[in-house]
Amino acid sequence: MRQCPECRGAMAEDLKVTIKGAMYGLKITRKKRGLFNNATAEPKAAVCSNCGAVAFYVENPDDFRE
Ligand SMILES: [Zn+2]
């Protein structure tokens, strides 16, 4: 369970992130050394059902390790 950084409440996670008015979402890319070694991820969102705080996260943070 993801804990809210603001109030320590429970956050609803695995929420899809999209741009309003568009069908596509966000993508995070980290360029690494080597041609095809970029790390990419589509961020997901978590929302605190207590205070409304929003957090973004990726499912495989290891991919972004140097
Ligand atoms: Zn909260």
N, CA, C, O and the ligand as a Tripos MOL2 file, in Angstrom:
@<TRIPOS>MOLECULE
protein
  265   263    67     0     0
PROTEIN
NO_CHARGES

@<TRIPOS>ATOM
      1 N           0.8370   -1.2000    0.0000 N.3       1 MET1
      2 CA          0.0000    0.0000    0.0000 C.3       1 MET1
      3 C           0.8720    1.2510    0.0000 C.2       1 MET1
      4 O           1.8780    1.3290    0.7050 O.2       1 MET1
      5 N           0.4630    2.2240   -0.8050 N.am      2 ARG2
      6 CA          1.1970    3.4800   -0.8840 C.3       2 ARG2
      7 C           0.6440    4.4390    0.1670 C.2       2 ARG2
      8 O          -0.5660    4.6230    0.3030 O.2       2 ARG2
      9 N           1.5720    5.0420    0.9010 N.am      3 GLN3
     10 CA          1.1560    5.9450    1.9760 C.3       3 GLN3
     11 C           1.2940    7.3950    1.5250 C.2       3 GLN3
     12 O           2.2830    7.7580    0.8890 O.2       3 GLN3
     13 N           0.3280    8.2040    1.8440 N.am      4 CYS4
     14 CA          0.3520    9.6100    1.4470 C.3       4 CYS4
     15 C           1.5090   10.3430    2.1180 C.2       4 CYS4
     16 O           1.6640   10.2750    3.3380 O.2       4 CYS4
     17 N           2.3280   11.0490    1.3220 N.am      5 PRO5
     18 CA          3.4550   11.7880    1.9170 C.3       5 PRO5
     19 C           2.9840   12.9920    2.7360 C.2       5 PRO5
     20 O           3.7460   13.5320    3.5380 O.2       5 PRO5
     21 N           1.7600   13.4050    2.5430 N.am      6 GLU6
     22 CA          1.2440   14.5820    3.2560 C.3       6 GLU6
     23 C           0.6080   14.2020    4.5910 C.2       6 GLU6
     24 O           0.9340   14.7750    5.6310 O.2       6 GLU6
     25 N          -0.2980   13.2350    4.5510 N.am      7 CYS7
     26 CA         -1.0780   12.9570    5.7650 C.3       7 CYS7
     27 C          -0.9540   11.5120    6.2310 C.2       7 CYS7
     28 O          -1.5740   11.1220    7.2210 O.2       7 CYS7
     29 N          -0.1430   10.7020    5.5110 N.am      8 ARG8
     30 CA          0.0580    9.2930    5.8810 C.3       8 ARG8
     31 C          -1.1880    8.4510    5.6760 C.2       8 ARG8
     32 O          -1.2670    7.3280    6.1740 O.2       8 ARG8
     33 N          -2.1530    8.9760    4.9530 N.am      9 GLY9
     34 CA         -3.3520    8.2020    4.6740 C.3       9 GLY9
     35 C          -3.1000    7.1980    3.5610 C.2       9 GLY9
     36 O          -2.0340    7.2110    2.9450 O.2       9 GLY9
     37 N          -4.0700    6.3270    3.2970 N.am     10 ALA10
     38 CA         -3.9490    5.3230    2.2360 C.3      10 ALA10
     39 C          -4.2320    5.9670    0.8890 C.2      10 ALA10
     40 O          -5.1630    6.7590    0.7470 O.2      10 ALA10
     41 N          -3.4140    5.6140   -0.0990 N.am     11 MET11
     42 CA         -3.5940    6.1690   -1.4370 C.3      11 MET11
     43 C          -4.1420    5.1000   -2.3740 C.2      11 MET11
     44 O          -3.7100    3.9480   -2.3300 O.2      11 MET11
     45 N          -5.0910    5.4800   -3.2210 N.am     12 ALA12
     46 CA         -5.5390    4.6050   -4.3010 C.3      12 ALA12
     47 C          -4.4850    4.6740   -5.3880 C.2      12 ALA12
     48 O          -4.1810    5.7650   -5.8710 O.2      12 ALA12
     49 N          -3.9120    3.5370   -5.7910 N.am     13 GLU13
     50 CA         -2.8270    3.5780   -6.7670 C.3      13 GLU13
     51 C          -3.1760    2.8360   -8.0380 C.2      13 GLU13
     52 O          -4.3040    2.3760   -8.2150 O.2      13 GLU13
     53 N          -2.1920    2.7220   -8.9280 N.am     14 ASP14
     54 CA         -2.3960    2.0780  -10.2300 C.3      14 ASP14
     55 C          -3.4140    2.8500  -11.0730 C.2      14 ASP14
     56 O          -4.1700    2.2520  -11.8400 O.2      14 ASP14
     57 N          -3.4330    4.1600  -10.9320 N.am     15 LEU15
     58 CA         -4.3660    4.9870  -11.6850 C.3      15 LEU15
     59 C          -3.7130    5.4570  -12.9780 C.2      15 LEU15
     60 O          -2.5290    5.7900  -13.0030 O.2      15 LEU15
     61 N          -4.4910    5.4800  -14.0400 N.am     16 LYS16
     62 CA         -3.9690    5.8450  -15.3520 C.3      16 LYS16
     63 C          -3.8430    7.3600  -15.4770 C.2      16 LYS16
     64 O          -4.7140    8.1050  -15.0280 O.2      16 LYS16
     65 N          -2.7480    7.8070  -16.0930 N.am     17 VAL17
     66 CA         -2.5090    9.2330  -16.3070 C.3      17 VAL17
     67 C          -2.7100    9.5590  -17.7750 C.2      17 VAL17
     68 O          -2.0700    8.9500  -18.6320 O.2      17 VAL17
     69 N          -3.5790   10.5020  -18.0800 N.am     18 THR18
     70 CA         -3.7530   10.9540  -19.4620 C.3      18 THR18
     71 C          -3.7950   12.4710  -19.4930 C.2      18 THR18
     72 O          -3.9910   13.1250  -18.4690 O.2      18 THR18
     73 N          -3.6080   13.0140  -20.6800 N.am     19 ILE19
     74 CA         -3.7390   14.4510  -20.8710 C.3      19 ILE19
     75 C          -5.1940   14.7450  -21.2400 C.2      19 ILE19
     76 O          -5.7530   14.1100  -22.1350 O.2      19 ILE19
     77 N          -5.7930   15.6960  -20.5570 N.am     20 LYS20
     78 CA         -7.1840   16.0190  -20.8490 C.3      20 LYS20
     79 C          -7.3150   16.4800  -22.3060 C.2      20 LYS20
     80 O          -6.5560   17.3340  -22.7660 O.2      20 LYS20
     81 N          -8.2720   15.9130  -23.0130 N.am     21 GLY21
     82 CA         -8.4770   16.2950  -24.4000 C.3      21 GLY21
     83 C          -7.6470   15.4900  -25.3700 C.2      21 GLY21
     84 O          -7.7520   15.6910  -26.5800 O.2      21 GLY21
     85 N          -6.8230   14.5840  -24.8760 N.am     22 ALA22
     86 CA         -5.9790   13.7730  -25.7420 C.3      22 ALA22
     87 C          -6.0840   12.3140  -25.3110 C.2      22 ALA22
     88 O          -6.3910   12.0250  -24.1540 O.2      22 ALA22
     89 N          -5.8340   11.4080  -26.2280 N.am     23 MET23
     90 CA         -5.9300    9.9970  -25.9150 C.3      23 MET23
     91 C          -4.6360    9.4500  -25.3200 C.2      23 MET23
     92 O          -4.6170    8.3460  -24.7750 O.2      23 MET23
     93 N          -3.5680   10.2130  -25.4230 N.am     24 TYR24
     94 CA         -2.2940    9.6830  -24.9750 C.3      24 TYR24
     95 C          -1.9410   10.1580  -23.5770 C.2      24 TYR24
     96 O          -2.4680   11.1590  -23.0930 O.2      24 TYR24
     97 N          -1.0550    9.4330  -22.9470 N.am     25 GLY25
     98 CA         -0.6320    9.7800  -21.5960 C.3      25 GLY25
     99 C           0.7730   10.3300  -21.5820 C.2      25 GLY25
    100 O           1.2600   10.8520  -22.5840 O.2      25 GLY25
    101 N           1.4160   10.2110  -20.4510 N.am     26 LEU26
    102 CA          2.7720   10.7330  -20.2840 C.3      26 LEU26
    103 C           3.7810    9.6110  -20.4300 C.2      26 LEU26
    104 O           3.4700    8.4410  -20.2040 O.2      26 LEU26
    105 N           4.9880    9.9840  -20.8080 N.am     27 LYS27
    106 CA          6.0580    8.9990  -20.9150 C.3      27 LYS27
    107 C           7.3300    9.6090  -20.3270 C.2      27 LYS27
    108 O           7.6540   10.7650  -20.5990 O.2      27 LYS27
    109 N           8.0220    8.8520  -19.5460 N.am     28 ILE28
    110 CA          9.2830    9.3110  -18.9650 C.3      28 ILE28
    111 C          10.4150    8.5320  -19.6080 C.2      28 ILE28
    112 O          10.3640    7.3040  -19.6850 O.2      28 ILE28
    113 N          11.4270    9.2320  -20.0670 N.am     29 THR29
    114 CA         12.5740    8.5740  -20.6900 C.3      29 THR29
    115 C          13.8570    9.0230  -20.0260 C.2      29 THR29
    116 O          14.0550   10.2110  -19.7700 O.2      29 THR29
    117 N          14.7170    8.0770  -19.7510 N.am     30 ARG30
    118 CA         16.0490    8.4190  -19.2890 C.3      30 ARG30
    119 C          17.0550    7.8850  -20.3020 C.2      30 ARG30
    120 O          17.1400    6.6800  -20.5400 O.2      30 ARG30
    121 N          17.8040    8.7910  -20.8840 N.am     31 LYS31
    122 CA         18.8120    8.3780  -21.8530 C.3      31 LYS31
    123 C          19.9960    7.7620  -21.1250 C.2      31 LYS31
    124 O          20.5470    8.3320  -20.1830 O.2      31 LYS31
    125 N          20.3640    6.5810  -21.5930 N.am     32 LYS32
    126 CA         21.5330    5.9250  -21.0140 C.3      32 LYS32
    127 C          22.6060    5.8230  -22.0820 C.2      32 LYS32
    128 O          22.3610    6.1040  -23.2560 O.2      32 LYS32
    129 N          23.7870    5.4210  -21.6670 N.am     33 ARG33
    130 CA         24.8480    5.1960  -22.6350 C.3      33 ARG33
    131 C          24.4840    4.0210  -23.5270 C.2      33 ARG33
    132 O          23.8910    3.0470  -23.0640 O.2      33 ARG33
    133 N          24.8320    4.1060  -24.7870 N.am     34 GLY34
    134 CA         24.4640    3.0390  -25.7150 C.3      34 GLY34
    135 C          23.1970    3.4140  -26.4480 C.2      34 GLY34
    136 O          22.3620    4.1520  -25.9250 O.2      34 GLY34
    137 N          23.0560    2.9110  -27.6450 N.am     35 LEU35
    138 CA         22.0230    3.4000  -28.5410 C.3      35 LEU35
    139 C          20.6080    3.0180  -28.1110 C.2      35 LEU35
    140 O          19.7020    3.8510  -28.1500 O.2      35 LEU35
    141 N          20.4160    1.7750  -27.7060 N.am     36 PHE36
    142 CA         19.0570    1.3060  -27.4330 C.3      36 PHE36
    143 C          18.8460    0.9910  -25.9560 C.2      36 PHE36
    144 O          18.0720    0.1080  -25.5860 O.2      36 PHE36
    145 N          19.5530    1.7320  -25.1400 N.am     37 ASN37
    146 CA         19.5020    1.4200  -23.7130 C.3      37 ASN37
    147 C          18.6480    2.3810  -22.9070 C.2      37 ASN37
    148 O          18.7130    2.4020  -21.6780 O.2      37 ASN37
    149 N          17.8450    3.1810  -23.6060 N.am     38 ASN38
    150 CA         17.0460    4.1400  -22.8610 C.3      38 ASN38
    151 C          16.0340    3.4330  -21.9560 C.2      38 ASN38
    152 O          15.4520    2.4110  -22.3190 O.2      38 ASN38
    153 N          15.8480    4.0050  -20.7820 N.am     39 ALA39
    154 CA         14.8040    3.5150  -19.8860 C.3      39 ALA39
    155 C          13.5520    4.3520  -20.1300 C.2      39 ALA39
    156 O          13.5970    5.5820  -20.1210 O.2      39 ALA39
    157 N          12.4500    3.6720  -20.3450 N.am     40 THR40
    158 CA         11.1960    4.4070  -20.5350 C.3      40 THR40
    159 C          10.1170    3.8300  -19.6280 C.2      40 THR40
    160 O          10.1460    2.6490  -19.2800 O.2      40 THR40
    161 N           9.1940    4.6540  -19.2610 N.am     41 ALA41
    162 CA          8.0800    4.1980  -18.4310 C.3      41 ALA41
    163 C           6.9190    5.1590  -18.5940 C.2      41 ALA41
    164 O           7.1020    6.3520  -18.8380 O.2      41 ALA41
    165 N           5.7400    4.6210  -18.4560 N.am     42 GLU42
    166 CA          4.5600    5.4760  -18.3960 C.3      42 GLU42
    167 C           4.1970    5.6190  -16.9210 C.2      42 GLU42
    168 O           3.8670    4.6430  -16.2470 O.2      42 GLU42
    169 N           4.2650    6.8580  -16.4370 N.am     43 PRO43
    170 CA          4.0030    7.0450  -15.0090 C.3      43 PRO43
    171 C           2.5560    6.7530  -14.6590 C.2      43 PRO43
    172 O           1.6460    7.0210  -15.4440 O.2      43 PRO43
    173 N           2.3570    6.2100  -13.4920 N.am     44 LYS44
    174 CA          1.0190    6.0020  -12.9590 C.3      44 LYS44
    175 C           0.8110    6.9640  -11.8000 C.2      44 LYS44
    176 O           1.7620    7.5350  -11.2650 O.2      44 LYS44
    177 N          -0.4230    7.1290  -11.4310 N.am     45 ALA45
    178 CA         -0.7300    8.0720  -10.3620 C.3      45 ALA45
    179 C          -1.3500    7.3620   -9.1700 C.2      45 ALA45
    180 O          -2.0060    6.3300   -9.3060 O.2      45 ALA45
    181 N          -1.1270    7.9350   -8.0150 N.am     46 ALA46
    182 CA         -1.8040    7.5060   -6.7960 C.3      46 ALA46
    183 C          -2.4650    8.7340   -6.1850 C.2      46 ALA46
    184 O          -1.8820    9.8180   -6.1580 O.2      46 ALA46
    185 N          -3.6730    8.5540   -5.7030 N.am     47 VAL47
    186 CA         -4.4120    9.6680   -5.1110 C.3      47 VAL47
    187 C          -4.7660    9.3310   -3.6740 C.2      47 VAL47
    188 O          -5.2770    8.2500   -3.3820 O.2      47 VAL47
    189 N          -4.4890   10.2630   -2.7870 N.am     48 CYS48
    190 CA         -4.8550   10.0720   -1.3880 C.3      48 CYS48
    191 C          -6.3480   10.3270   -1.2430 C.2      48 CYS48
    192 O          -6.8440   11.4050   -1.5720 O.2      48 CYS48
    193 N          -7.0560    9.3190   -0.7440 N.am     49 SER49
    194 CA         -8.5090    9.4790   -0.6000 C.3      49 SER49
    195 C          -8.8500   10.2750    0.6480 C.2      49 SER49
    196 O         -10.0210   10.5290    0.9330 O.2      49 SER49
    197 N          -7.8280   10.6660    1.3860 N.am     50 ASN50
    198 CA         -8.0640   11.4430    2.6030 C.3      50 ASN50
    199 C          -7.9130   12.9430    2.3510 C.2      50 ASN50
    200 O          -8.8150   13.7200    2.6660 O.2      50 ASN50
    201 N          -6.7620   13.3570    1.7790 N.am     51 CYS51
    202 CA         -6.5020   14.7950    1.6100 C.3      51 CYS51
    203 C          -6.4260   15.2120    0.1480 C.2      51 CYS51
    204 O          -6.3660   16.4070   -0.1420 O.2      51 CYS51
    205 N          -6.4260   14.2530   -0.7830 N.am     52 GLY52
    206 CA         -6.4300   14.6060   -2.1890 C.3      52 GLY52
    207 C          -5.0600   14.7760   -2.8050 C.2      52 GLY52
    208 O          -4.9620   15.1570   -3.9710 O.2      52 GLY52
    209 N          -4.0010   14.5070   -2.0700 N.am     53 ALA53
    210 CA         -2.6530   14.6150   -2.6300 C.3      53 ALA53
    211 C          -2.4740   13.6120   -3.7640 C.2      53 ALA53
    212 O          -3.0160   12.5080   -3.7240 O.2      53 ALA53
    213 N          -1.7080   14.0120   -4.7720 N.am     54 VAL54
    214 CA         -1.4610   13.1430   -5.9230 C.3      54 VAL54
    215 C           0.0300   12.8320   -5.9880 C.2      54 VAL54
    216 O           0.8600   13.7250   -5.8180 O.2      54 VAL54
    217 N           0.3730   11.5640   -6.2350 N.am     55 ALA55
    218 CA          1.7670   11.1730   -6.4100 C.3      55 ALA55
    219 C           1.9020   10.4250   -7.7210 C.2      55 ALA55
    220 O           1.0320    9.6340   -8.0830 O.2      55 ALA55
    221 N           3.0030   10.6770   -8.4390 N.am     56 PHE56
    222 CA          3.2990    9.9260   -9.6470 C.3      56 PHE56
    223 C           4.4100    8.9320   -9.3520 C.2      56 PHE56
    224 O           5.3110    9.2130   -8.5620 O.2      56 PHE56
    225 N           4.3420    7.7680   -9.9900 N.am     57 TYR57
    226 CA          5.3720    6.7650   -9.7850 C.3      57 TYR57
    227 C           5.4360    5.8700  -11.0130 C.2      57 TYR57
    228 O           4.5120    5.8490  -11.8250 O.2      57 TYR57
    229 N           6.5250    5.1350  -11.1420 N.am     58 VAL58
    230 CA          6.6310    4.1510  -12.2170 C.3      58 VAL58
    231 C           6.7280    2.7680  -11.5940 C.2      58 VAL58
    232 O           7.1400    2.6150  -10.4440 O.2      58 VAL58
    233 N           6.3420    1.7620  -12.3730 N.am     59 GLU59
    234 CA          6.2660    0.4180  -11.8080 C.3      59 GLU59
    235 C           7.6180   -0.2500  -11.6750 C.2      59 GLU59
    236 O           7.8080   -1.0910  -10.7960 O.2      59 GLU59
    237 N           8.5680    0.1110  -12.5370 N.am     60 ASN60
    238 CA          9.8760   -0.5370  -12.4800 C.3      60 ASN60
    239 C          10.9900    0.4870  -12.3120 C.2      60 ASN60
    240 O          11.7470    0.7350  -13.2510 O.2      60 ASN60
    241 N          11.0980    1.0820  -11.1370 N.am     61 PRO61
    242 CA         12.1090    2.1250  -10.9210 C.3      61 PRO61
    243 C          13.5270    1.6200  -11.1450 C.2      61 PRO61
    244 O          14.4290    2.4100  -11.4250 O.2      61 PRO61
    245 N          13.7340    0.3100  -11.0250 N.am     62 ASP62
    246 CA         15.0640   -0.2580  -11.2600 C.3      62 ASP62
    247 C          15.5900    0.0660  -12.6450 C.2      62 ASP62
    248 O          16.7970    0.2090  -12.8420 O.2      62 ASP62
    249 N          14.6690    0.1840  -13.6210 N.am     63 ASP63
    250 CA         15.0730    0.4700  -14.9900 C.3      63 ASP63
    251 C          15.8160    1.7980  -15.0900 C.2      63 ASP63
    252 O          16.5960    2.0050  -16.0190 O.2      63 ASP63
    253 N          15.5800    2.6910  -14.1470 N.am     64 PHE64
    254 CA         16.1450    4.0270  -14.2110 C.3      64 PHE64
    255 C          17.4400    4.1530  -13.4230 C.2      64 PHE64
    256 O          18.0230    5.2330  -13.3410 O.2      64 PHE64
    257 N          17.8770    3.0610  -12.8550 N.am     65 ARG65
    258 CA         19.1290    3.0730  -12.1030 C.3      65 ARG65
    259 C          20.2970    3.2520  -13.0680 C.2      65 ARG65
    260 O          20.2870    2.7120  -14.1740 O.2      65 ARG65
    261 N          21.2770    3.9940  -12.6520 N.am     66 GLU66
    262 CA         22.4420    4.2370  -13.5100 C.3      66 GLU66
    263 C          23.2140    2.9590  -13.7480 C.2      66 GLU66
    264 O          24.2260    2.9710  -14.4470 O.2      66 GLU66
    265 ZN         -3.1680   12.4900    2.2210 Zn       67 ZN67
@<TRIPOS>BOND
     1     1     2 1
     2     2     3 1
     3     3     4 2
     4     3     5 am
     5     5     6 1
     6     6     7 1
     7     7     8 2
     8     7     9 am
     9     9    10 1
    10    10    11 1
    11    11    12 2
    12    11    13 am
    13    13    14 1
    14    14    15 1
    15    15    16 2
    16    15    17 am
    17    17    18 1
    18    18    19 1
    19    19    20 2
    20    19    21 am
    21    21    22 1
    22    22    23 1
    23    23    24 2
    24    23    25 am
    25    25    26 1
    26    26    27 1
    27    27    28 2
    28    27    29 am
    29    29    30 1
    30    30    31 1
    31    31    32 2
    32    31    33 am
    33    33    34 1
    34    34    35 1
    35    35    36 2
    36    35    37 am
    37    37    38 1
    38    38    39 1
    39    39    40 2
    40    39    41 am
    41    41    42 1
    42    42    43 1
    43    43    44 2
    44    43    45 am
    45    45    46 1
    46    46    47 1
    47    47    48 2
    48    47    49 am
    49    49    50 1
    50    50    51 1
    51    51    52 2
    52    51    53 am
    53    53    54 1
    54    54    55 1
    55    55    56 2
    56    55    57 am
    57    57    58 1
    58    58    59 1
    59    59    60 2
    60    59    61 am
    61    61    62 1
    62    62    63 1
    63    63    64 2
    64    63    65 am
    65    65    66 1
    66    66    67 1
    67    67    68 2
    68    67    69 am
    69    69    70 1
    70    70    71 1
    71    71    72 2
    72    71    73 am
    73    73    74 1
    74    74    75 1
    75    75    76 2
    76    75    77 am
    77    77    78 1
    78    78    79 1
    79    79    80 2
    80    79    81 am
    81    81    82 1
    82    82    83 1
    83    83    84 2
    84    83    85 am
    85    85    86 1
    86    86    87 1
    87    87    88 2
    88    87    89 am
    89    89    90 1
    90    90    91 1
    91    91    92 2
    92    91    93 am
    93    93    94 1
    94    94    95 1
    95    95    96 2
    96    95    97 am
    97    97    98 1
    98    98    99 1
    99    99   100 2
   100    99   101 am
   101   101   102 1
   102   102   103 1
   103   103   104 2
   104   103   105 am
   105   105   106 1
   106   106   107 1
   107   107   108 2
   108   107   109 am
   109   109   110 1
   110   110   111 1
   111   111   112 2
   112   111   113 am
   113   113   114 1
   114   114   115 1
   115   115   116 2
   116   115   117 am
   117   117   118 1
   118   118   119 1
   119   119   120 2
   120   119   121 am
   121   121   122 1
   122   122   123 1
   123   123   124 2
   124   123   125 am
   125   125   126 1
   126   126   127 1
   127   127   128 2
   128   127   129 am
   129   129   130 1
   130   130   131 1
   131   131   132 2
   132   131   133 am
   133   133   134 1
   134   134   135 1
   135   135   136 2
   136   135   137 am
   137   137   138 1
   138   138   139 1
   139   139   140 2
   140   139   141 am
   141   141   142 1
   142   142   143 1
   143   143   144 2
   144   143   145 am
   145   145   146 1
   146   146   147 1
   147   147   148 2
   148   147   149 am
   149   149   150 1
   150   150   151 1
   151   151   152 2
   152   151   153 am
   153   153   154 1
   154   154   155 1
   155   155   156 2
   156   155   157 am
   157   157   158 1
   158   158   159 1
   159   159   160 2
   160   159   161 am
   161   161   162 1
   162   162   163 1
   163   163   164 2
   164   163   165 am
   165   165   166 1
   166   166   167 1
   167   167   168 2
   168   167   169 am
   169   169   170 1
   170   170   171 1
   171   171   172 2
   172   171   173 am
   173   173   174 1
   174   174   175 1
   175   175   176 2
   176   175   177 am
   177   177   178 1
   178   178   179 1
   179   179   180 2
   180   179   181 am
   181   181   182 1
   182   182   183 1
   183   183   184 2
   184   183   185 am
   185   185   186 1
   186   186   187 1
   187   187   188 2
   188   187   189 am
   189   189   190 1
   190   190   191 1
   191   191   192 2
   192   191   193 am
   193   193   194 1
   194   194   195 1
   195   195   196 2
   196   195   197 am
   197   197   198 1
   198   198   199 1
   199   199   200 2
   200   199   201 am
   201   201   202 1
   202   202   203 1
   203   203   204 2
   204   203   205 am
   205   205   206 1
   206   206   207 1
   207   207   208 2
   208   207   209 am
   209   209   210 1
   210   210   211 1
   211   211   212 2
   212   211   213 am
   213   213   214 1
   214   214   215 1
   215   215   216 2
   216   215   217 am
   217   217   218 1
   218   218   219 1
   219   219   220 2
   220   219   221 am
   221   221   222 1
   222   222   223 1
   223   223   224 2
   224   223   225 am
   225   225   226 1
   226   226   227 1
   227   227   228 2
   228   227   229 am
   229   229   230 1
   230   230   231 1
   231   231   232 2
   232   231   233 am
   233   233   234 1
   234   234   235 1
   235   235   236 2
   236   235   237 am
   237   237   238 1
   238   238   239 1
   239   239   240 2
   240   239   241 am
   241   241   242 1
   242   242   243 1
   243   243   244 2
   244   243   245 am
   245   245   246 1
   246   246   247 1
   247   247   248 2
   248   247   249 am
   249   249   250 1
   250   250   251 1
   251   251   252 2
   252   251   253 am
   253   253   254 1
   254   254   255 1
   255   255   256 2
   256   255   257 am
   257   257   258 1
   258   258   259 1
   259   259   260 2
   260   259   261 am
   261   261   262 1
   262   262   263 1
   263   263   264 2
@<TRIPOS>SUBSTRUCTURE
     1 MET1         2 RESIDUE 1 A MET
     2 ARG2         6 RESIDUE 1 A ARG
     3 GLN3        10 RESIDUE 1 A GLN
     4 CYS4        14 RESIDUE 1 A CYS
     5 PRO5        18 RESIDUE 1 A PRO
     6 GLU6        22 RESIDUE 1 A GLU
     7 CYS7        26 RESIDUE 1 A CYS
     8 ARG8        30 RESIDUE 1 A ARG
     9 GLY9        34 RESIDUE 1 A GLY
    10 ALA10       38 RESIDUE 1 A ALA
    11 MET11       42 RESIDUE 1 A MET
    12 ALA12       46 RESIDUE 1 A ALA
    13 GLU13       50 RESIDUE 1 A GLU
    14 ASP14       54 RESIDUE 1 A ASP
    15 LEU15       58 RESIDUE 1 A LEU
    16 LYS16       62 RESIDUE 1 A LYS
    17 VAL17       66 RESIDUE 1 A VAL
    18 THR18       70 RESIDUE 1 A THR
    19 ILE19       74 RESIDUE 1 A ILE
    20 LYS20       78 RESIDUE 1 A LYS
    21 GLY21       82 RESIDUE 1 A GLY
    22 ALA22       86 RESIDUE 1 A ALA
    23 MET23       90 RESIDUE 1 A MET
    24 TYR24       94 RESIDUE 1 A TYR
    25 GLY25       98 RESIDUE 1 A GLY
    26 LEU26      102 RESIDUE 1 A LEU
    27 LYS27      106 RESIDUE 1 A LYS
    28 ILE28      110 RESIDUE 1 A ILE
    29 THR29      114 RESIDUE 1 A THR
    30 ARG30      118 RESIDUE 1 A ARG
    31 LYS31      122 RESIDUE 1 A LYS
    32 LYS32      126 RESIDUE 1 A LYS
    33 ARG33      130 RESIDUE 1 A ARG
    34 GLY34      134 RESIDUE 1 A GLY
    35 LEU35      138 RESIDUE 1 A LEU
    36 PHE36      142 RESIDUE 1 A PHE
    37 ASN37      146 RESIDUE 1 A ASN
    38 ASN38      150 RESIDUE 1 A ASN
    39 ALA39      154 RESIDUE 1 A ALA
    40 THR40      158 RESIDUE 1 A THR
    41 ALA41      162 RESIDUE 1 A ALA
    42 GLU42      166 RESIDUE 1 A GLU
    43 PRO43      170 RESIDUE 1 A PRO
    44 LYS44      174 RESIDUE 1 A LYS
    45 ALA45      178 RESIDUE 1 A ALA
    46 ALA46      182 RESIDUE 1 A ALA
    47 VAL47      186 RESIDUE 1 A VAL
    48 CYS48      190 RESIDUE 1 A CYS
    49 SER49      194 RESIDUE 1 A SER
    50 ASN50      198 RESIDUE 1 A ASN
    51 CYS51      202 RESIDUE 1 A CYS
    52 GLY52      206 RESIDUE 1 A GLY
    53 ALA53      210 RESIDUE 1 A ALA
    54 VAL54      214 RESIDUE 1 A VAL
    55 ALA55      218 RESIDUE 1 A ALA
    56 PHE56      222 RESIDUE 1 A PHE
    57 TYR57      226 RESIDUE 1 A TYR
    58 VAL58      230 RESIDUE 1 A VAL
    59 GLU59      234 RESIDUE 1 A GLU
    60 ASN60      238 RESIDUE 1 A ASN
    61 PRO61      242 RESIDUE 1 A PRO
    62 ASP62      246 RESIDUE 1 A ASP
    63 ASP63      250 RESIDUE 1 A ASP
    64 PHE64      254 RESIDUE 1 A PHE
    65 ARG65      258 RESIDUE 1 A ARG
    66 GLU66      262 RESIDUE 1 A GLU
    67 ZN67       265 GROUP 0 **** ****
